[in-house]
C-alpha cells in the first residue's frame, strides 16, 4: 500500500513538472498585451480626432477668407450696375448736343452757343464725378482695335491709317477700377480693295525673295 502511494506521488510530481506554467501565471502577460492594444487604439483615435479638428479649422479659415473676398468685391463693385446705367445720361447729353447743332433754325445763333456751353459744362462735371469714383473713358481714336476694350461697328476706307486703326468713336467706352464697364463702339480703317491686293502681292513677293 505504501509503495502504491509513493508511486502515485512520483507520477503526480512528473505531471506537475511537465505541465508548464499555470493559467494563473499567464494571465498578467495577456492582460498587459490587452491594455497595450487598448492604449494604441486610444492613441490612434486621439490622432484621428486631432486631424479632423485641424481640417475643420482649416476649412473654417478658408470659408472666412472667401467671405472676406466676396464682401470686398461686393463693396468695390456694388455700384457697377448703377454706374453702367448712369452712362446713359452722358449718351443723352451727347445726342442732345448733336441734335441742337444740326438744327437749322437755331444754327449760328447765340442761343445755340449758350446751350452747347451748358451741355459741355454738365458733361465735364459728370466726367469729373466719374473719375473720382474710378470710372474713366477708354482711349479709342487713333488706337489699334483691342477686342477687350473696343467693339468694331463698321469699317472705313483710309489709305493714311494702318488697317484696324480706330478712326471714329460712335459711343464712348468706360472702365471702372480696371474692369470693363462697357466697350467703345468704333469704326476702324481698312485699305481700298486695289491697295489691299497690291499690298498682299508685295508681301508675297517679299516672302519669295526671302526664301531665295
C-alpha positions, 0 to 999 in steps of 0.5 A, a space after each residue: 500500500 505504501 509503495 502504491 502511494 509513493 508511486 502515485 506521488 512520483 507520477 503526480 510530481 512528473 505531471 506537475 513538472 511537465 505541465 508548464 506554467 499555470 493559467 494563473 501565471 499567464 494571465 498578467 502577460 495577456 492582460 498587459 498585451 490587452 491594455 497595450 492594444 487598448 492604449 494604441 487604439 486610444 492613441 490612434 483615435 486621439 490622432 484621428 480626432 486631432 486631424 479632423 479638428 485641424 481640417 475643420 479649422 482649416 476649412 473654417 479659415 478658408 470659408 472666412 477668407 472667401 467671405 472676406 473676398 466676396 464682401 470686398 468685391 461686393 463693396 468695390 463693385 456694388 455700384 457697377 450696375 448703377 454706374 453702367 446705367 448712369 452712362 446713359 445720361 452722358 449718351 443723352 447729353 451727347 445726342 442732345 448736343 448733336 441734335 441742337 447743332 444740326 438744327 437749322 433754325 437755331 444754327 449760328 445763333 447765340 442761343 445755340 452757343 449758350 446751350 452747347 456751353 451748358 451741355 459741355 459744362 454738365 458733361 465735364 462735371 459728370 466726367 469729373 464725378 466719374 473719375 473720382 469714383 474710378 470710372 474713366 473713358 477708354 482711349 479709342 481714336 487713333 488706337 489699334 482695335 483691342 477686342 477687350 476694350 473696343 467693339 468694331 461697328 463698321 469699317 472705313 476706307 483710309 489709305 493714311 491709317 494702318 488697317 484696324 486703326 480706330 478712326 471714329 468713336 460712335 459711343 464712348 467706352 468706360 472702365 471702372 477700377 480696371 474692369 470693363 464697364 462697357 466697350 467703345 463702339 468704333 469704326 476702324 480703317 481698312 485699305 481700298 480693295 486695289 491697295 489691299 491686293 497690291 499690298 498682299 502681292 508685295 508681301 508675297 513677293 517679299 516672302 519669295 525673295 526671302 526664301 531665295 
